[in-house]
Amino acid sequence: MNWNINYGDCELQTYTLSDAGKQAFTLKLSCVQGLVLLQFQSAEQRQSAAELSKATGIPGKEITQCMNTFVARSLLLEESVDGTAKYSINPEYNSGKPESGSAK
């Protein structure tokens, strides 16, 4: 039996980082997207696509696709550090729908 990461999905429950009340919501993601987001343990943490690829074992092309989706949906912020794109969690992100946000 072989497991193919591209054929699954997951749900990650998280909290609005800027909300003192810590409103919970759920992100419905592909397994690849979920693995990438799990690499961010704090809002201050910044990682490049190459660092995320190394940490997860996911090819750079797939990491870049995830990053583009997350940035387009404002889940992650992108900034250039010494000419390299670095990504961080957007502390102001709010799915707009408690318990039913989606980044897929």
Secondary structure, 3 states (H helix, E strand, C coil): CCCCHHHCEEEEEEECCCCCCCCEEEEEEEHHHHHHHCCCCCCCCCEEHHHHHHHHCCCHHHHHHHHHHHHHCCCEEEEEECCEEEEEECCCCCCCCCCCCECC
